[in-house]
Amino acid sequence: MESSVMKKALQEYVDAFNQKDLERLISLFADDASVEDPVGKPLKKGRQEIEKFYRESMSGESKLELLAPPRGSFSNAASITFAVHTKMEGRSARIEVTDVMTFNNDGKISTMQAFWGPDDLRMV
């Protein structure tokens, strides 16, 4: 997989999320994809579960701010590091996250793992 293809898809992921374009975001995923967000929580499998997860994630005021450019690899994986700006219990919050995604031969996201834990969440 070309690194540039994966990086372009990750930028598209951020842009679609910030524009609250669920259909555009979901189109980046393979039909049999899985999402683990955050790592250690139950896996969302397949288009229906992933769409439900992102519909809920995009329903509020959440925005993603890239903290570094997308990173590729010599394989089929790439990552993005960003801050999620959101509201929790009526207060502004910031969560620092690194997503690692693998891609299939068609350039679609096969797996997404979001790495963040309790100490990556700050109320601001």
HELIX and SHEET records of a PDB file:
HELIX    1   1 SER A    3  ASN A   18  1                                  16    
HELIX    2   2 LEU A   22  ILE A   26  1                                   5    
HELIX    3   3 GLY A   46  SER A   57  1                                  12    
HELIX    4   4 PRO A  118  ASP A  120  5                                   3    
SHEET    1   A 6 LYS A  44  LYS A  45  0                                        
SHEET    2   A 6 PHE A  29  GLU A  36 -1                                        
SHEET    3   A 6 ILE A 109  PHE A 115  1                                        
SHEET    4   A 6 ARG A  91  PHE A 103 -1                                        
SHEET    5   A 6 ALA A  77  MET A  88 -1                                        
SHEET    6   A 6 LYS A  63  LEU A  66 -1                                        
SHEET    1   B 5 LYS A  44  LYS A  45  0                                        
SHEET    2   B 5 PHE A  29  GLU A  36 -1                                        
SHEET    3   B 5 ILE A 109  PHE A 115  1                                        
SHEET    4   B 5 ARG A  91  PHE A 103 -1                                        
SHEET    5   B 5 LEU A 121  MET A 123 -1                                        
END                                                                             
